[in-house]
Amino acid sequence: MHHGKGYAKKAMLLLPAFVSGYFPWCDEIILAVNHLNIRAKHLYMKSGFLDKGRRRFGPLGEQLILHHFL
């Protein structure tokens, strides 16, 4: 298992530089996370994503829309 080893956090911290390097015209990364996935939301927030209050509803329920400005 890879839980708790910090791999996801390291990847999320590298993501902004990757996006900026390969997609220099992008100024924002947007993702959706299920509102029940507290661990993932916490990881994204610690990685610089912001919850601006946007929500979407889909087949798996409420999705939080998170933003990371580059």
Buried (B, 14 or more C-beta within 10 A) or exposed (E): EEEEEEEBEEEBEEBBEEBBEEEEEEEEBEBBBBBEBEEBBEBBEEBBBEBEEEEEEEEEEEBBBBBBEB
